[in-house]
Amino acid sequence: FYINGRYILQPEIFALLGNQQRGAGNEIQLTDAMVRLSKDQSFFAQPFKGRMFDCGSKEGFIQANIAFALARDDMKGPVFEMLQEFVRSHERQEEAA
């Protein structure tokens, strides 16, 4: 499963976060505390239907922003042209190398 979106959490989560061991990336992970809390409380979720991006990675963040821009009528033309120019410029640099 992939956890995405906004959370409405009960106050008990903060006590767990206060003594949560560091996880991935040496960071305190909210999801680790949520797993611990799920042993005592129910969680409710709304399944997501759509495309997801991993905005925790540089590439995913860029993908999300490009997809967002290309989905907007006021942005898709200029952004598409910009992307095409980036590709053309990259191809020229590769040919020159």
Buried (B, 14 or more C-beta within 10 A) or exposed (E): EEEEEEEEBEEEBEEBBEEBEEEEEEEBBBEBBBEBBEEEEEEEEEEEEEEEBEBEEEEEEEBBEBEEBEEEEEBEEEBEEEEEEEEEEEEEEEEEE
